[in-house]
Amino acid sequence: MNTATLLWGLLFGSIGLGFFVYGRRQKAVVPLLAGLALMIFPYFIANTIALVTLGIALIAIPYFIRL
């Protein structure tokens, strides 16, 4: 694991925490689950490019899917 992976994981985890708190307070399922996924997935992805790609996709999901 290199420094870039750690910093990207920290960034996506922080954004995930924001989504999680927003989803919990607004009782919105999509931001809640996206935030949970953003906080957990950096532990399982070692490749930096895959980490950034999946992170950006998870950040975009609440914008496109509104339930």
C-alpha positions in Angstrom: 0.0 0.0 0.0 1.4 3.4 -1.0 0.8 6.9 0.2 -1.6 7.7 -2.7 -3.8 4.8 -1.9 -4.0 5.9 1.8 -4.8 9.5 1.0 -7.5 8.6 -1.6 -8.9 6.2 1.0 -9.0 8.9 3.6 -10.7 11.3 1.1 -13.4 8.8 0.1 -13.9 7.8 3.7 -14.5 11.4 4.7 -16.9 12.0 1.8 -18.6 8.7 2.8 -19.1 9.9 6.3 -20.8 13.0 5.0 -23.1 11.0 2.8 -23.8 8.6 5.7 -24.7 11.3 8.1 -26.8 13.1 5.5 -28.7 9.9 4.6 -29.4 9.1 8.2 -30.7 12.5 9.1 -32.8 12.8 5.9 -33.9 9.1 6.0 -32.7 8.7 2.5 -31.5 5.2 1.7 -29.3 5.9 -1.4 -26.9 8.4 0.2 -26.8 6.3 3.4 -25.7 3.1 1.5 -23.4 5.1 -0.8 -21.7 6.6 2.3 -21.4 3.2 3.9 -19.8 1.8 0.7 -17.5 4.8 0.4 -16.2 4.2 4.0 -15.7 0.5 3.6 -14.4 -0.1 0.0 -10.9 1.4 0.4 -10.0 -1.4 2.8 -10.5 -4.0 0.0 -9.0 -2.2 -3.1 -5.2 -2.0 -3.4 -4.9 -0.5 -6.9 -5.0 3.3 -6.9 -6.7 3.7 -10.3 -9.4 1.2 -9.4 -9.8 3.0 -6.0 -10.3 6.4 -7.6 -12.6 5.0 -10.3 -14.9 3.2 -7.9 -14.9 6.1 -5.5 -16.0 8.6 -8.1 -18.7 6.2 -9.3 -20.0 5.8 -5.7 -20.0 9.5 -5.2 -22.0 10.0 -8.4 -24.7 7.3 -7.5 -26.8 9.5 -5.2 -26.9 12.2 -7.8 -28.3 9.9 -10.5 -30.4 7.6 -8.4 -33.1 9.3 -6.2 -35.5 7.1 -4.3 
